[in-house]
Amino acid sequence: MASNNQQGAKIVVYWLEKSRGQRAVWLLEELNLEYELKVFKRNAEFRAGDDLKAVHPLGRSPLIGITPAGSEKEILIFESETIVDYVCEHFGKHMIPQRYPEGKEGVLGAENEEFMRYRFLMDYTEGSFFTLLMIGLIMRKIKNAPVPFFLKPITRGIANNVETTFLNPELTKHCTFLEDYLTKSSSNGEFFCGNSISGADIMMHFALEGATQRVPLSETSYPKLYEYMRRMQKRDAYQRATKRVSESSGEEYVPYSDLKM
């Protein structure tokens, strides 16, 4: 059943397989919004095809379109943070922590801790944490690149050096930080910001799923992060999102945390 807060808007998710577009689907399910799901496949180079580029020149996902009631103009919104911010602002304000305590509106330094966590994580997820994961993906592609056999030791050596001297230590540092940051949340690790799910949880969770491909995120290495990730995956809205994508794409959706790559 659609939320009463849909305001008559038509929402379309342009979902590219194996992409951060899953965030948008999960968010809409959390808000009980009705939406159309258009599925796009990657080509042999693991990139979006011309069909998605016809929607937006960059051919990137996540990408959603919102057509307000009484309008024929579709508003295209892309980039995860912008999508989460925009959708929550218009359809789910409860997923943005209150900025100021009552009576302290606009006072410098009076912001609630939950709001400051929210703003930090919304930027940090893509700006800092996911950047490391993308470097990891590039290093994997370099090691598996189809180069002449006599060049393999060179390309793999370069990638291994980047991983051992920079990437792996940085990921360990960030995961250790996030383990502590989550533990110290006001919900004692149930959510990252407050006592209920926020847009920042939608952002962070997908990144943690991706991190499992690079770091030993487990019950013993980072127990709070691991338990948090698995608990989020059990949420009804998350399960509905995976089912919706599986039915629409014709293929079972497998979270990044469970992919064998």
C-alpha positions, 0 to 999 in steps of 0.5 A: 500500500502506498504512503499517504505522503506520495502526494500523487507523484509518479516515481520511476527507478532506473535500476542498473544491475549490480549498482548502487541503484539498490539503495533507491529501491530500498529507500522507497520501500522503507517509505512505502512509496509506489514506484515503477522499476525499469531494469537495465543490464550491463554490457560486456565491458560491465558498463551501462548500455545505450538504453540507460544513456538515453535516459541520462547521458552519463548512463549512471545508476542510481537514477530516479525520475519523479513526476509531480501530480498534475505535471508532465515534466519528469525530474531526473535525480541522480547520485545516491546522496542527492536521491536520499536527501531529496526523497526524504525531504519530500516523502519521509522527513522522519528519516532525517534527524531533527537538526535543532532542539526546540528553542535552539533553531539556527543557533551555531553549535546547537545542532543535535548529535544525531543530525551531525552524524547524519550529515557527516555520514551522508558525505563520508559514505561516498566521499571517503569510504566508497572511494577506497572501495572503487580503488579496490575494484580498479586494482582487481581489474588491473590484476585480471587485465588481459595483458601479455603473459610476460607483463602479468607479473608487472601489472599484478605487482603494481596492484598488489603493492597499492593494496598492501601499502595503501588500500588495505591499511586504509580500509582497516583504519576506516572499518575500525573507525566505523565499528567504534562510531556505530557502537557509540551511537545513541541507539548503542549500534542499532542505527548509525544516527538515532533510535530509528533508521535514517537516510544515512543508514541507507547510504552506509549499509550498501557501502558495508556490503561492498566492503565485505569484498575487500575486508574480513567483515565478520562476527569476529573482526568487526562484530558491531558492523557485521551484526548491523549489516545482517540486521538491516538485510532482514528488514521487511523493506530490504527484503521487499526491495530484493524481491521486487528487483528479482521479479523485475529483472528475472534474476535472483538479487544477491547482496554484495555481501554474499557475492563471490567475486 
